[in-house]
Amino acid sequence: MKDSTRSRSNKRKSKRSWFKIFVTVFLIVLVTGGATFAYVAHKTFQTANKTEVKLSRGEKSEKRPAAVDLTKDHFSVLLVGTDERPGDTASRSDTMIVATFNKAEKKVSMLSIPRDSLVMIPSVGYEDKINHSYAFGGIDSTIETVENLLDIPIDYYGSINFNGVVAIVDAIGGVDVDVKLPIDTLDSSDQQSGVKLDPGVQTLTGEEALAYARMRYEDPEGDIGRTKRQQQILQAIIDESTSLGSITKLNQLMQATGDNFQTNMSLTEAFQLQPFVKSLATVNRIDLEGSDARINGGYYYKLDKASLKEAKAILKEQLALPTNQASEAPADDSETTDDTSTEAN
């Protein structure tokens, strides 16, 4: 995959937008049609009822004077992948992508936040890895932390757990991926050498797709390489799910999504996005630069202040927010507590 430079735009059609993985279930009724329309419509509403989970803050961010109107306003979405498993009493966010949608420019700007980024977590009042914010207070704490870091409102979220990735990929019969490097890593149950892959184009099962997207330490590009692999898997899921023609597969896809996916976006709001999703022309990727650091015995990723400042300015511009009122996040010069969590692969 060709390396992307920070803030470089990539022209893409709407069917190739990353965000469609999180609205495909809601919009699939619009792309199937024919004799399956009534059945799929019924299943779509059933799935929407299971997946919609409101935030404790209510309908709008505290950084908004009023809730957004998806028919006209620019808006933001936080996409979160968690390591939550059945029976867990605490889990962490393994993947965080902030997407801003500019209605006027028909543009999406997407920022991946490294999971080990050292940030202030408001719900506990001290700095820690950003992925710990989910363990401290679920999606509400994670959204509050991201808003504090970037000084922008997070209007919507979409959250999926590891089991969901496995179930969704298996429901659509696997995904075709050009594996970029050899994989010998944990499966979703953290079994050593649970997944082994050789480089090359191949159809991945749910377990294999998750392991390929999740593996960190063996990649010479580190978190940058991990982000690229996650993009590959998301794109493969989008391509396969939007081409489904079998009612059986549609039923399995919706079941997998309903059991493992949550969002505060209603079905009505998802349908309101249809014209915008179809008109999308540009996806702009933003990278957060930083450096590895050992602090009090724990590993952290210290965000570069200049890179963070530029990312915030881009996101604010896309949301048509003032760019001169943010205070800089103390990513480099503050003390932190000991890192006592167990590292995940």
N, C-alpha and C positions, 0 to 999 in steps of 0.2 A: 504494500500500500504506500502510495506516495506520501512523504512527510508533509504535514501542514504547517505553515508558519503562522505565528500568532496574529489573530485578527484578520486572516485572509479569507475573502469571500469565495464560496463555491456555489456556482449556479446549479440549481437542482429543480426538478419538477416536484409538485406536491406529493406524488405517490412515493417519492424517495425521501421524504422528510422524516427524521427520527421521531418526531412527536406522534406520528400516526400509530406507533405501537401502543400508545396510551389512549387513542381515541378510535382505534380500529373496531373494537367491540361495539362502540356506540354508533359508528357510521356504517358498519358492515351491512345493515339492512338496506342501505342506499346503493350498494354496489352488487347485490345479489339479484334481487328482483324476481320476476317470473312467478312460477308456481310456489317458490319457497318464501315469497314475501311475508305472508301472514305468519308462517311458522317462525321465521327469523325475527320478525318484529316482536312476537310474543317472548321469545328467548332473550332478545335484547333488553326488553323492559325487566324481565326477571333478573338478569345479570346486573343491570344498573341498580336495582333495588338492593342487591347484595353488596355491591362495591362502593356505594356512596356512603362516606363517613365524614361528617362535618368536624371542623376544628373547634376546640373549646373557646377560641376567641370570637367565634361567630362568622358572619358572612364576609367580613372585610378585614384587611390588615390595618393595624394602628397607623401605618404610614399612608393610608388612604383617607381622604375626607368622606368618600362614599364608595360603595361597592362598585366594581367595574361592570360595565355593560358590554358584553362580548359582541354586540352588533356594531359597536363603533369605537370602543376604547382599546388602546394598547394594553397588554397584560403580560403577566409572568407566571411561569409554572416551575415548581421544583420537582424533579424526577428522582426518586429514591429507590435504591435496591438495598434490602436489608438481609442480614444473616439469620433472621428469625426462623426457628424450627418448631414443630409441635412440642409442647411441654416446656418451652423456654419461658423463664420468668423475666429475662432481660436479653436484649439483643442490640446490635449496633448497625448503623448504616454503612454499607460496603461501597456504595456508589451514590454520588450526588451530582446531578446536572441541573443547572439553572438555565432556563430558556426564556428569553423575552421575545414577544411577538409584536412587531410594529405593523399595524394595519395599513398605514399610508404607504409604506415602502414595500409591503408584502415580503417582509424579511423576518427571519428568526436568527437571533444571536444566542449561542449556546456556550456556557462556561462549565467546565468540569472542575470540581473542587477536590483536590487530593484528600483522601480519607484521613491521612495523618497530619493534616494542617493544624498548626498550633493557633487556636483562636480563643476569644473570650466566649464562654457559654453562660448566658445570662441566668438560666434557671438554677445554676449552682453558684454563680458569682466568682468563678475563677477560670483561668485558661487551661485548656486540655485539647486533646485531639478532637477534631470536629465530628468524627464518627461516634464519639462517646456521647454526644448530645442526644442521640436517639435512646441510648440506654438510660440516660438521666430523666427523660420525660417524653419519650415517644416522638411522634411526628410534630407535635406542638413545640417541643423544645428544639427540634431540629430546624423548623421554620424560623423560630425566634432567633436562633443562632446565625442562620444564613442572612436574615434581614439585618442583624446587627453588624455582620462582617461586611456586607455589600452596600448597606444603607439604601436598599430598595424594598418596595413591598413585594411579598410573595403572595400572589392572588390565589393560585391553585397548586395542588400537589397531586402526584401520582406515586403510589408506593407499592412495590411488589417484593415478595420474599423469594428466597432461593428455591423453595418448593414450587413457586409459581413459574419461574423460568423453566425448570425441568418439565413441569406438567404442560406448559404451553407449547414448548418445542415438541414434546412427544405427541401432543394432541394434533399437531399439524403434520405429523409424519416425519419430523426431523427437518434440519435446515442445511443447505449447501453452503459450505464455507471453504475459502482458500486458506488453510492453516499455514501460518507464517513461520512457525518455529516448532521444534519438537516439544511435546508436552508429556511430563511424567509428574503428576501432581495429585492432590487430594480430590476425592469426590465430595458430594454434598453432605455425606456423613463423616467427613474428615478422615476417611480411610487412606493411609499412605499408599501412593502408587495406584490409587483407585481408577485413574484415567490416564491412558497412554495414547498419544497421537503422534504420527509422523507428518512432516510438512506436505502440503499439496491439497488440491481440491477434493473434498469428500463430504458425505452427508453425515452430520453429527446428530447423535441422540441428545435428549435433554441433559443428561448427566455430562456428556462430553462438551456440549455448548456452554454449560455453566462453568465447567472447569477451565475451558479455554478463555472465557471472558474474565474469570476471577483470578487466575494465576498471576503472581507478582514477582516473586524473588528471582526466578530463573530468566526473566526477560532482561536483556542487556540495556533496554531503554527504560526500565523501571516503570514508574507510574504513567509515563507518556505512552509506552508500548501497551500497557494495560488498557488505557483509554482507547487506543486504536482498535484493540481486539473487542472491546465492548461495543464499539461502533459497528464493527463487522457483524456481530451477533444480532444486535438490534436491527440492522438493515436486512439481514437474512430473514428474521422473523417477520418483518414488515412485508417483504417481497412474497413470502410464502403465504402469509395469512390473508393478504389482499387478493390472492389468486385462488382461494379455496372455492370449490364448487360442490363439495359433498356435504349434505345435511349432517351426516354422522360426524364429520370433522368439525363442522360449525358448532354442533352441539357440544363436542368435547372441548373445543377452544373456549366457548363461553363458560362451561363448567369450570375449567382450569382457571380462567380469569376471575370468575366470581368468588372462587375459594381462596385466592391468593393475592388479589389486587384491591387496593383501596384508593379512593379519590374523593375530594370535596366538590367535584364538578358534577352537576346533575345531568341527566340525560337531555333535558331541554337545552341546557347550556352547550352540551356537546354538539347537538344538532345545529345550534346557532353558529358553530365554527365551520360548518361545511363550506360555505362560499369562500371563506378566508383560506382554509386548508387547500382548496382546489386552486387558489390563485397564487400560492407561495412560489416565489422565484429565487430567493437567495437564502442560503444558510451560512451564517458567519460563525466560525469557531474561534473561541477565545481561550487561551491557555494561561494558567496562573504559574508564573515562574517562582522558584524558591530554591532552598538548599536543605540537605539533610543535616540533622543536628542531634546530638546526645545531650539531654538535659536531665539532671538528677537520675541518671541511669536509664532513662527511657528514650526511645527513638521518636523524633518529631520531624515534620516538614515545615520549615520556617518560610513563610511567604515573603517574597520580595516586595518591599513597600511601593516601589515605582510600578511594578507589574500589577499589583492590587489596585493602585490608584487609577491606572489606565483602564483596567477591566471595569471598575465601578463607573468610570466616566462613559464608557461605551454602553453599558447596560442602562444607565440613566438616560442617555441620549435616545436610545431605542424606546424607552417608556415615556419620553417627553417630560422628564423630571428635571428640576434644577440640578446643575452639576457642581455648584460651589458651596454647598452647605454640609457636606459630609466631613466628619472628623476621621482622621486616619486610624486604621486599626493598629494596635500596638503589637505587630507580628514579630518584631525583632528584639525589642529591648526590655521585655518584662519577665518577671519570675514566673515559674510554673510549679505545680505540684508534682510529686513523684508519679510516674506512670505505673499503675498497679494492675492494669488489665492484661489479659492473656492475648498475645498477638494471634491474629487469624491469617491464614495464607491468602 
